[in-house]
Amino acid sequence: MVRIPSRSGEEGAVAALVSGALDAWGIPHEIVRGNVLALNRRFDPSKPTLALDAHLDTVPANGGYTRDPFDSGNDPDIIYGLGSNDDGGSVVSMIAAFRHFFDARMPFNLMLVLSCEEEVAGPDGARWLFAPDGLFASSGAWPMPKRVIVGEPTGMRIASSERGLLVLDGEAQGVSGHAARGEGVNALYIALDDIAALRSHRFTRHSDLMGDVHLNVTMISAGQAHNVIPDVCRFVVDIRPTEQYTNPEIVEELQALCRSKLSPRNLANRSSATQSGSPLLAAAAQLGIETYSSPTTSDWMRIGCDAVKMGPGESARSHKADEYILAREISEGIDGYIAFIETLYGYSLE
């Protein structure tokens, strides 16, 4: 997988590689819009379905790599390369766990979902699969899962919540003029006042799971020449919401503070949390698996059903130069998924 480039939207070759492996193991499957999907052999439509969801795509390789990002190396204990940690470790561990249970008699169905376009939240990946009018909701062949394990590098800890992502483009409007004569209305000053208001703002609803909403202004741009008062200033606000706010609520609250117009790029990247009383949390507690709140987003924000996030590797390595995952982490991931799924036998997934 590492040797095959698989940037978001270009996952065809790596999907074909996975498909060939599943064929060799005698596992029926389909590739639908770039997503690789499979069901356990004893699938029963009267039973609830547990999905194992990981993503096939990667971000582009950044310029900091000191080695070939598509060379996994020759060390049997470590796998280098782009996508090895995010999300190759979860992909191969989930495939192995799925194979383990493929012929088993289970109290629920098991579905393997290897999705595309996760890194860009593209229209053909989980955003389509789990949508109210998407494949799982409208296709008799592929059921809507009742519960989902989202495979991401968490050190096999369980993320029982994750922050959402809201990006706002701010635009301050002024009036241009000659700087020497003090003419015009400086849009940069308007933006700076608004940024100061955003920095000092505190959201009142505190989340026991995730803490407070996080907000940072990350980009700003204004002006064409040193002697011209800028009539436009643009800035970008990165916000990591909690489950206490919807994204439209946050936009409305912040717009009331600012003269600049705040335009959201996407309102769908919501925060997520495992349902209270979920059998997924009960199984985690029975196994003594640590739970925590994740600061990073994943396919989870596209999934409307109950879920947790868990996988081998470490989130801190993701999107970094010289990405890697340890072979033992993958082995632990396989064992961890199998143990977790077996523990779920004792709970109703309805």
Backbone hydrogen bonds in HBPLUS format (Angstrom, degrees):
<---DONOR---> <-ACCEPTOR-->    atom                        ^
c    i                          cat <-CA-CA->   ^        H-A-AA   ^      H-
h    n   atom  resd res      DA  || num        DHA   H-A  angle D-A-AA Bond
n    s   type  num  typ     dist DA aas  dist angle  dist       angle   num
A0004-ILE N   A0001-MET O   3.13 MM   3  5.39 154.0  2.20 106.8 114.8     1
A0058-THR N   A0006-SER O   2.90 MM  52  5.89 138.1  2.08 134.7 141.5     2
A0010-GLU N   A0007-ARG O   2.71 MM   3  5.25 152.9  1.78 148.2 150.1     3
A0015-ALA N   A0011-GLU O   2.87 MM   4  6.00 157.3  1.92 161.9 169.6     4
A0016-ALA N   A0012-GLY O   2.96 MM   4  6.14 148.6  2.06 141.9 150.3     5
A0017-LEU N   A0013-ALA O   3.03 MM   4  6.33 146.3  2.15 139.5 148.3     6
A0018-VAL N   A0014-VAL O   3.04 MM   4  6.32 164.1  2.07 150.1 152.8     7
A0019-SER N   A0015-ALA O   2.85 MM   4  6.02 156.5  1.91 145.4 153.0     8
A0020-GLY N   A0016-ALA O   2.91 MM   4  6.10 153.1  1.98 145.0 151.3     9
A0021-ALA N   A0017-LEU O   3.14 MM   4  6.47 151.5  2.22 145.9 153.2    10
A0022-LEU N   A0018-VAL O   2.95 MM   4  6.26 162.3  1.98 155.8 160.3    11
A0023-ASP N   A0019-SER O   2.90 MM   4  6.13 155.3  1.96 148.9 156.1    12
A0024-ALA N   A0020-GLY O   3.02 MM   4  6.23 157.0  2.08 143.0 148.8    13
A0025-TRP N   A0021-ALA O   3.07 MM   4  6.37 137.0  2.26 142.5 154.1    14
A0025-TRP N   A0022-LEU O   3.18 MM   3  5.08 128.2  2.47  92.1 105.6    15
A0027-ILE N   A0022-LEU O   2.91 MM   5  5.17 173.6  1.91 153.5 151.3    16
A0026-GLY N   A0023-ASP O   2.97 MM   3  5.06 160.1  2.01 107.2 112.9    17
A0030-GLU N   A0037-LEU O   2.97 MM   7  5.39 153.0  2.04 148.7 157.2    18
A0037-LEU N   A0030-GLU O   2.88 MM   7  5.39 166.9  1.89 162.6 167.0    19
A0032-VAL N   A0035-ASN O   2.80 MM   3  5.13 154.3  1.87 151.3 152.3    20
A0035-ASN N   A0032-VAL O   2.95 MM   3  5.13 167.2  1.97 114.9 118.7    21
A0036-VAL N   A0114-LEU O   2.89 MM  78  5.01 155.4  1.95 149.5 149.1    22
A0114-LEU N   A0036-VAL O   2.91 MM  78  5.01 172.4  1.92 157.7 158.9    23
A0038-ALA N   A0112-LEU O   3.08 MM  74  5.07 147.3  2.19 139.8 144.5    24
A0112-LEU N   A0038-ALA O   2.81 MM  74  5.07 160.9  1.85 145.2 151.9    25
A0040-ASN N   A0110-LEU O   3.03 MM  70  5.54 142.7  2.17 162.2 166.5    26
A0043-PHE N   A0040-ASN O   3.13 MM   3  5.46 135.5  2.33 126.2 122.6    27
A0041-ARG N   A0102-PHE O   2.97 MM  61  5.77 142.8  2.12 140.4 151.9    28
A0047-LYS N   A0044-ASP O   2.95 MM   3  5.63 168.7  1.96 126.9 130.7    29
A0109-ASN N   A0048-PRO O   2.82 MM  61  6.12 166.1  1.84 158.4 160.3    30
A0146-LYS N   A0049-THR O   2.81 MM  97  5.42 155.1  1.87 143.7 151.7    31
A0147-ARG N   A0049-THR O   3.37 MM  98  6.75 162.8  2.40 151.3 154.3    32
A0050-LEU N   A0109-ASN O   2.88 MM  59  6.01 172.5  1.89 143.1 144.2    33
A0111-MET N   A0050-LEU O   2.92 MM  61  6.20 154.8  1.98 153.0 155.8    34
A0051-ALA N   A0147-ARG O   2.98 MM  96  6.41 162.2  2.01 148.6 152.8    35
A0149-ILE N   A0051-ALA O   2.88 MM  98  6.26 164.0  1.91 167.8 171.9    36
A0052-LEU N   A0111-MET O   2.79 MM  59  6.17 159.1  1.84 168.4 175.7    37
A0113-VAL N   A0052-LEU O   2.80 MM  61  5.84 168.7  1.82 163.2 159.3    38
A0053-ASP N   A0149-ILE O   2.96 MM  96  6.12 174.5  1.96 161.8 163.6    39
A0151-GLY N   A0053-ASP O   2.58 MM  98  5.74 175.9  1.58 162.2 163.7    40
A0054-ALA N   A0113-VAL O   3.01 MM  59  6.51 153.6  2.08 160.0 168.4    41
A0115-SER N   A0054-ALA O   2.84 MM  61  6.25 146.8  1.95 155.4 157.1    42
A0056-LEU N   A0115-SER O   2.77 MM  59  5.91 165.6  1.79 172.6 171.6    43
A0071-ASP N   A0068-ASP O   3.09 MM   3  5.31 158.9  2.14 120.4 118.5    44
A0082-LEU N   A0069-PRO O   2.78 MM  13  5.15 158.6  1.82 139.8 145.5    45
A0080-TYR N   A0072-SER O   3.12 MM   8  4.42 169.0  2.14 125.3 122.8    46
A0078-ILE N   A0075-ASP O   3.35 MM   3  5.66 162.7  2.38 111.6 116.1    47
A0327-ALA N   A0077-ASP O   2.98 MM 250  5.04 167.7  1.99 117.2 121.3    48
A0079-ILE N   A0325-ILE O   2.82 MM 246  5.37 176.9  1.82 168.9 170.0    49
A0325-ILE N   A0079-ILE O   2.91 MM 246  5.37 145.1  2.03 142.8 154.1    50
A0081-GLY N   A0323-GLU O   2.88 MM 242  5.39 130.9  2.12 156.9 147.9    51
A0084-SER N   A0081-GLY O   3.05 MM   3  5.50 162.5  2.09 133.6 133.5    52
A0088-GLY N   A0083-GLY O   2.71 MM   5  5.59 153.5  1.78 159.3 168.3    53
A0089-GLY N   A0084-SER O   3.01 MM   5  6.05 127.1  2.30 139.5 149.8    54
A0091-VAL N   A0087-ASP O   3.01 MM   4  6.29 159.7  2.05 153.3 159.9    55
A0092-VAL N   A0088-GLY O   3.00 MM   4  6.20 173.3  2.01 162.8 160.8    56
A0093-SER N   A0089-GLY O   3.11 MM   4  6.07 154.2  2.18 140.3 148.2    57
A0094-MET N   A0090-SER O   2.85 MM   4  5.85 157.8  1.90 148.1 153.9    58
A0095-ILE N   A0091-VAL O   2.97 MM   4  6.19 154.2  2.04 147.4 155.1    59
A0096-ALA N   A0092-VAL O   3.02 MM   4  6.18 160.3  2.06 142.8 147.7    60
A0097-ALA N   A0093-SER O   2.97 MM   4  6.21 158.3  2.02 145.3 151.3    61
A0098-PHE N   A0094-MET O   2.83 MM   4  5.95 157.7  1.88 147.3 153.8    62
A0099-ARG N   A0095-ILE O   2.89 MM   4  6.15 158.5  1.94 150.8 156.4    63
A0100-HIS N   A0096-ALA O   3.02 MM   4  6.27 150.0  2.11 142.6 150.8    64
A0101-PHE N   A0097-ALA O   3.23 MM   4  6.57 145.9  2.35 145.6 152.9    65
A0101-PHE N   A0098-PHE O   3.17 MM   3  5.34 124.7  2.50  99.0 111.8    66
A0102-PHE N   A0098-PHE O   2.92 MM   4  5.78 111.3  2.41 142.1 160.1    67
A0102-PHE N   A0099-ARG O   3.25 MM   3  4.93 154.0  2.32  96.3 104.0    68
A0104-ALA N   A0101-PHE O   3.04 MM   3  4.98 150.9  2.13 104.4 113.5    69
A0122-GLY N   A0117-GLU O   3.01 MM   5  4.93 158.9  2.05 141.0 145.2    70
A0121-ALA N   A0118-GLU O   3.21 MM   3  4.95 159.6  2.25  99.4 105.6    71
A0128-TRP N   A0125-GLY O   2.92 MM   3  5.62 142.2  2.07 118.6 127.2    72
A0129-LEU N   A0125-GLY O   2.96 MM   4  6.20 170.4  1.97 152.6 155.5    73
A0130-PHE N   A0126-ALA O   3.06 MM   4  5.72 173.5  2.07 143.4 145.4    74
A0131-ALA N   A0128-TRP O   3.29 MM   3  5.17 154.5  2.36 100.8 108.3    75
A0136-PHE N   A0129-LEU O   3.15 MM   7  5.81 163.3  2.18 147.9 153.1    76
A0134-GLY N   A0131-ALA O   2.86 MM   3  4.51 166.7  1.88 107.6 109.4    77
A0138-SER N   A0134-GLY O   3.09 MM   4  6.12 138.3  2.27 149.1 160.6    78
A0139-SER N   A0135-LEU O   2.84 MM   4  5.43 133.6  2.05 154.2 159.0    79
A0148-VAL N   A0306-ASP O   2.94 MM 158  6.38 135.5  2.14 142.2 155.6    80
A0308-VAL N   A0148-VAL O   3.13 MM 160  6.64 144.0  2.26 156.2 166.8    81
A0150-VAL N   A0308-VAL O   2.83 MM 158  6.11 177.9  1.83 160.4 160.9    82
A0310-MET N   A0150-VAL O   2.83 MM 160  6.11 155.2  1.89 153.2 160.9    83
A0154-THR N   A0311-GLY O   2.96 MM 157  5.29 167.4  1.98 125.0 128.9    84
A0157-ARG N   A0154-THR O   3.22 MM   3  5.47 164.3  2.25 107.6 112.3    85
A0155-GLY N   A0313-GLY O   2.66 MM 158  5.15 123.7  1.97 155.1 173.3    86
A0156-MET N   A0311-GLY O   2.93 MM 155  4.82 154.1  1.99 139.1 132.9    87
A0158-ILE N   A0290-GLU O   2.91 MM 132  6.19 176.3  1.91 165.9 166.1    88
A0292-TYR N   A0158-ILE O   2.97 MM 134  6.42 140.3  2.13 149.1 155.0    89
A0159-ALA N   A0309-LYS O   2.84 MM 150  4.95 171.1  1.85 154.6 155.4    90
A0309-LYS N   A0159-ALA O   3.12 MM 150  4.95 159.5  2.17 140.3 145.7    91
A0160-SER N   A0292-TYR O   2.98 MM 132  6.04 145.6  2.10 155.7 166.6    92
A0274-THR N   A0160-SER O   2.82 MM 114  5.22 167.0  1.84 148.2 147.8    93
A0294-SER N   A0161-SER O   2.79 MM 133  6.09 166.7  1.81 153.3 148.8    94
A0162-GLU N   A0272-SER O   2.91 MM 110  5.33 156.0  1.97 140.2 142.6    95
A0272-SER N   A0162-GLU O   2.95 MM 110  5.33 165.7  1.97 155.1 159.4    96
A0163-ARG N   A0294-SER O   3.08 MM 131  6.56 150.3  2.17 161.4 168.3    97
A0164-GLY N   A0241-PRO O   3.18 MM  77  5.07 154.3  2.25 126.8 134.0    98
A0165-LEU N   A0269-ASN O   2.90 MM 104  5.28 159.9  1.94 140.9 146.3    99
A0166-LEU N   A0239-ILE O   2.89 MM  73  5.00 160.4  1.93 152.6 152.9   100
A0239-ILE N   A0166-LEU O   2.86 MM  73  5.00 148.7  1.96 150.7 159.2   101
A0265-ARG N   A0167-VAL O   2.95 MM  98  5.80 162.2  1.98 168.0 169.6   102
A0168-LEU N   A0237-VAL O   2.94 MM  69  5.02 161.8  1.97 144.5 150.4   103
A0237-VAL N   A0168-LEU O   2.87 MM  69  5.02 161.0  1.91 148.8 154.0   104
A0169-ASP N   A0263-SER O   2.86 MM  94  5.10 169.5  1.87 140.7 142.8   105
A0263-SER N   A0169-ASP O   2.94 MM  94  5.10 163.6  1.97 133.9 139.2   106
A0170-GLY N   A0235-PHE O   2.68 MM  65  4.99 162.0  1.71 154.9 157.9   107
A0235-PHE N   A0170-GLY O   2.94 MM  65  4.99 155.7  2.00 133.5 139.0   108
A0171-GLU N   A0261-LYS O   2.93 MM  90  5.26 144.1  2.06 140.5 151.9   109
A0261-LYS N   A0171-GLU O   2.97 MM  90  5.26 156.5  2.02 145.4 138.8   110
A0172-ALA N   A0233-CYS O   2.81 MM  61  5.14 168.9  1.82 158.2 160.5   111
A0233-CYS N   A0172-ALA O   3.08 MM  61  5.14 150.7  2.17 141.1 146.0   112
A0174-GLY N   A0231-ASP O   2.69 MM  57  4.20 168.0  1.70 133.3 130.7   113
A0175-VAL N   A0185-VAL O   2.84 MM  10  4.59 155.6  1.90 122.5 130.4   114
A0185-VAL N   A0175-VAL O   2.74 MM  10  4.59 146.1  1.85 121.2 132.6   115
A0229-ILE N   A0177-GLY O   2.81 MM  52  5.09 168.7  1.82 151.3 153.8   116
A0181-ARG N   A0178-HIS O   3.20 MM   3  5.61 134.9  2.42 105.8 116.6   117
A0183-GLU N   A0178-HIS O   3.28 MM   5  5.49 160.6  2.32 152.0 149.3   118
A0179-ALA N   A0227-ASN O   2.96 MM  48  4.89 178.2  1.96 127.9 127.5   119
A0182-GLY N   A0179-ALA O   3.20 MM   3  5.03 154.8  2.27  97.4 105.0   120
A0189-TYR N   A0186-ASN O   3.18 MM   3  5.51 125.4  2.50 102.2 114.2   121
A0190-ILE N   A0186-ASN O   3.33 MM   4  6.76 154.1  2.40 145.0 152.0   122
A0187-ALA N   A0230-PRO O   2.96 MM  43  5.75 171.9  1.96 159.3 157.0   123
A0191-ALA N   A0187-ALA O   2.95 MM   4  6.21 161.9  1.98 149.3 153.9   124
A0192-LEU N   A0188-LEU O   2.86 MM   4  6.12 154.4  1.92 146.5 154.0   125
A0193-ASP N   A0189-TYR O   2.97 MM   4  6.19 158.8  2.02 148.8 153.4   126
A0194-ASP N   A0190-ILE O   3.00 MM   4  6.29 158.0  2.04 148.2 154.7   127
A0195-ILE N   A0191-ALA O   2.77 MM   4  6.02 155.7  1.83 152.0 159.3   128
A0196-ALA N   A0192-LEU O   2.92 MM   4  6.12 155.6  1.98 146.0 152.3   129
A0197-ALA N   A0193-ASP O   3.02 MM   4  6.32 150.7  2.11 142.9 150.9   130
A0198-LEU N   A0194-ASP O   2.89 MM   4  6.21 153.6  1.96 149.2 156.7   131
A0199-ARG N   A0195-ILE O   2.86 MM   4  6.09 159.5  1.90 151.5 157.0   132
A0200-SER N   A0196-ALA O   3.12 MM   4  6.29 149.6  2.22 143.7 150.7   133
A0201-HIS N   A0198-LEU O   3.27 MM   3  5.20 146.6  2.39  97.1 106.7   134
A0207-SER N   A0211-GLY O   2.89 MM   4  4.71 160.0  1.93 135.2 137.2   135
A0211-GLY N   A0207-SER O   2.79 MM   4  4.71 146.1  1.90 128.0 135.4   136
A0214-HIS N   A0240-ARG O   3.28 MM  26  5.08 167.8  2.30 133.4 133.7   137
A0240-ARG N   A0214-HIS O   2.84 MM  26  5.08 161.3  1.87 145.5 151.2   138
A0216-ASN N   A0238-ASP O   2.87 MM  22  5.24 152.6  1.95 150.0 158.7   139
A0238-ASP N   A0216-ASN O   2.72 MM  22  5.24 168.2  1.73 170.7 166.6   140
A0218-THR N   A0236-VAL O   2.94 MM  18  5.75 148.7  2.04 145.3 155.3   141
A0236-VAL N   A0219-MET O   2.97 MM  17  5.05 150.8  2.05 132.1 133.9   142
A0221-SER N   A0234-ARG O   2.74 MM  13  5.28 145.0  1.86 159.8 165.8   143
A0234-ARG N   A0221-SER O   2.87 MM  13  5.28 164.6  1.89 161.4 162.3   144
A0228-VAL N   A0225-ALA O   3.37 MM   3  5.52 167.1  2.39 113.7 112.8   145
A0245-TYR N   A0242-THR O   3.40 MM   3  6.18 175.0  2.40 120.1 121.4   146
A0250-ILE N   A0246-THR O   3.20 MM   4  6.58 153.5  2.27 149.9 156.7   147
A0251-VAL N   A0247-ASN O   3.06 MM   4  6.37 163.7  2.09 157.1 160.9   148
A0252-GLU N   A0248-PRO O   3.02 MM   4  6.19 165.0  2.04 149.2 153.0   149
A0253-GLU N   A0249-GLU O   3.01 MM   4  6.19 159.0  2.05 147.7 153.4   150
A0254-LEU N   A0250-ILE O   2.97 MM   4  6.16 163.0  2.00 155.6 159.6   151
A0255-GLN N   A0251-VAL O   2.87 MM   4  5.94 158.5  1.91 152.4 158.9   152
A0256-ALA N   A0252-GLU O   3.33 MM   4  6.42 147.2  2.44 139.9 146.4   153
A0257-LEU N   A0254-LEU O   2.95 MM   3  5.32 151.8  2.03 108.9 117.8   154
A0258-CYS N   A0255-GLN O   3.16 MM   3  5.28 150.8  2.25 105.1 113.4   155
A0270-ARG N   A0268-ALA O   2.86 MM   2  5.59 133.8  2.07 108.9  94.5   156
A0278-SER N   A0275-GLN O   3.10 MM   3  5.29 142.9  2.25 135.8 130.6   157
A0281-LEU N   A0278-SER O   3.13 MM   3  5.40 126.4  2.43 102.8 114.6   158
A0282-ALA N   A0278-SER O   3.13 MM   4  6.50 152.7  2.21 144.6 152.9   159
A0283-ALA N   A0279-PRO O   2.90 MM   4  6.03 157.1  1.95 144.6 149.5   160
A0284-ALA N   A0280-LEU O   3.11 MM   4  6.29 151.9  2.19 136.8 144.6   161
A0285-ALA N   A0281-LEU O   2.93 MM   4  6.17 158.6  1.98 147.3 152.6   162
A0286-GLN N   A0282-ALA O   2.97 MM   4  6.19 156.4  2.03 146.3 152.9   163
A0287-LEU N   A0283-ALA O   3.05 MM   4  6.25 149.5  2.15 145.2 152.5   164
A0288-GLY N   A0284-ALA O   2.96 MM   4  6.02 112.2  2.44 136.1 153.3   165
A0289-ILE N   A0284-ALA O   2.90 MM   5  5.05 159.2  1.94 151.3 150.1   166
A0288-GLY N   A0285-ALA O   3.12 MM   3  4.93 148.2  2.22  95.9 105.6   167
A0301-MET N   A0298-SER O   3.32 MM   3  6.32 156.0  2.39 125.3 126.0   168
A0302-ARG N   A0299-ASP O   2.80 MM   3  5.42 158.7  1.84 120.9 128.3   169
A0303-ILE N   A0300-TRP O   2.95 MM   3  5.09 157.1  2.00 109.5 117.0   170
A0317-ARG N   A0314-GLU O   3.07 MM   3  5.83 162.7  2.10 121.8 126.7   171
A0318-SER N   A0315-SER O   3.02 MM   3  5.38 152.1  2.10 112.1 120.6   172
A0320-LYS N   A0317-ARG O   3.33 MM   3  5.60 144.9  2.46 132.8 128.2   173
A0329-GLU N   A0326-LEU O   3.02 MM   3  5.19 129.0  2.29  99.2 112.9   174
A0330-ILE N   A0326-LEU O   3.33 MM   4  6.80 146.6  2.45 146.3 154.6   175
A0330-ILE N   A0327-ALA O   3.12 MM   3  5.25 122.8  2.46  97.7 111.4   176
A0331-SER N   A0327-ALA O   3.06 MM   4  6.46 160.7  2.10 151.4 156.6   177
A0332-GLU N   A0328-ARG O   2.85 MM   4  6.03 158.7  1.89 145.7 151.8   178
A0333-GLY N   A0329-GLU O   2.83 MM   4  5.98 139.0  2.00 134.5 146.5   179
A0334-ILE N   A0330-ILE O   2.92 MM   4  6.26 156.4  1.98 154.5 158.9   180
A0335-ASP N   A0331-SER O   3.06 MM   4  6.33 175.0  2.06 154.8 155.6   181
A0336-GLY N   A0332-GLU O   2.79 MM   4  5.80 151.3  1.88 139.7 148.9   182
A0337-TYR N   A0333-GLY O   2.91 MM   4  6.08 161.6  1.94 151.0 154.7   183
A0338-ILE N   A0334-ILE O   3.04 MM   4  6.26 167.1  2.06 154.5 158.2   184
A0339-ALA N   A0335-ASP O   2.94 MM   4  6.10 165.6  1.96 150.3 154.4   185
A0340-PHE N   A0336-GLY O   2.95 MM   4  6.05 157.0  2.01 145.0 151.8   186
A0341-ILE N   A0337-TYR O   2.91 MM   4  6.09 166.6  1.92 155.7 158.6   187
A0342-GLU N   A0338-ILE O   2.94 MM   4  6.10 162.6  1.97 151.1 156.4   188
A0343-THR N   A0339-ALA O   2.96 MM   4  6.11 151.0  2.05 143.3 151.1   189
A0344-LEU N   A0340-PHE O   3.09 MM   4  6.40 141.3  2.25 141.8 152.0   190
A0344-LEU N   A0341-ILE O   3.12 MM   3  5.09 124.1  2.45  93.8 108.0   191
A0345-TYR N   A0342-GLU O   3.07 MM   3  5.38 151.6  2.16 104.1 112.9   192
A0346-GLY N   A0343-THR O   3.16 MM   3  5.98 158.6  2.21 119.4 123.5   193
A0347-TYR N   A0344-LEU O   2.98 MM   3  5.28 168.3  2.00 117.6 119.6   194
